[in-house]
Amino acid sequence: MKGLYFQQSSTSEEITFVFQERENLPVTEDNYVKLKVKACALSPINTKLMAEMKMEKDFFPVGREVAGIVLEVGSKVSFFQPDDEVVGILPLDSEDPGLCEVVRVHEHYLVHKPEKVTWTEAAGTVRDGVRAYTALHYLSHLSTGKSVLIMDGASAFGTIAIQLAHHRGAKVISTACSLEDKQCLERFRPSIARVIDLSNGKAHVAESCLEETGGLGVDIVLDAGVRLYTKDDEPAEKLQLLPHKHDIITLLGVGGHWVTTEENLQLDPPDSHCLFLKGATVAFLNDEVWNLSNVQQGKYLCILKDVMEKLSTGVFRPQLDEPIPLYEAKVSMEVVQKNQGRKKQVVQL
């Protein structure tokens, strides 16, 4: 039985993906479940976080968003039984790669998959669904009537975030990085209040948002990265597609929430003072926040269940690429790691 792993170079940040033969899984004990994987979604690997957590191995397992059928359960498992269809996200320190036929996982990382949801839909939505919930529900307290700016709305994550915001009754503004993305966003129903096309370099995010909100500014900003420095110090692609941190602060309304994916965000005293005057907050969207906090496990499972329910009822309609077989996962993972894909890639086993 083969699984996909990655190995990081000791001299650089480059990583290599390799298929390796796996030993037979140990006996399923206690709260663990043996799972036959039917689909596994691909997401970039945060090698920096793994290094900070002192996770040192020769080979690291690849693939964490899985959907499959329960084969065996341990003696202390209370939520599942054999033949149950489940979905979940393997923990960061999992010994097993999701890109393998069979994995062993603790029951607290899984929830039941709704019958009408396909394997690829379940695996392809679970991570972005959790991220969207974390950003809009827990970090920014989204509610009916709020205005939300979702950067790069045509991305796999942006799509789910827009759908969740619309479901909660928010007014959505979004940015497009290309003409294709713009056309994709304009097809959304309910419709997006304004699509800001950044591909031609003429649109200004702050001006467009202030104009759309009558000068009040938006209540919530969910960025896809920001520029921190002057034009001379930033790469050309960042200049065109990402707003400067000052633009985000300018377009925030009174009491606004800025949810950022920029882990190295630097705010100077004038920036902080401006946020203070607006009574605004800054929160960091860390993909692994639920994974790193065991005390929040109950909330995490509630989010997973709600994501699957919204997928089942059609609230979430993920942007999925055509499923691929396991033997193509190595090449596809190399593309995903470089953030070159737009739609979510799912491996069907």
Buried (B, 14 or more C-beta within 10 A) or exposed (E): EBBBBBBBEEEEEEBEBEBEEBEEBEEBEEBBBBBBBBBBBBBEBBBEBBEEEEEEEEBBBBBBBBBBBBBBBBEEBEBBEEEBBBBBBBBBEBBBBBBBBBBBBBBBBBBBBBEEBBBBBBBBBBBBBBBBBBBBBBBBEBEEEBBBBBBBBBBBBBBBBBBBBBBBEBBBBBBBBBEEBBEBBEEBEEEBBBBBBBBEEEBBBBEBBBEBBEEEBBBBBBBBBBBBEEEEEBEEEBEEBBBBBBBBBBBBBEEBBBBBBBEEBEBEEEBEEBBEEBEBBBBEBBBBBBBEEEEBBEBBBEBBEBBBBBBBEEBBBBBBBEBBEBEEBBEBBBEBBEEEBBBBBBBBB
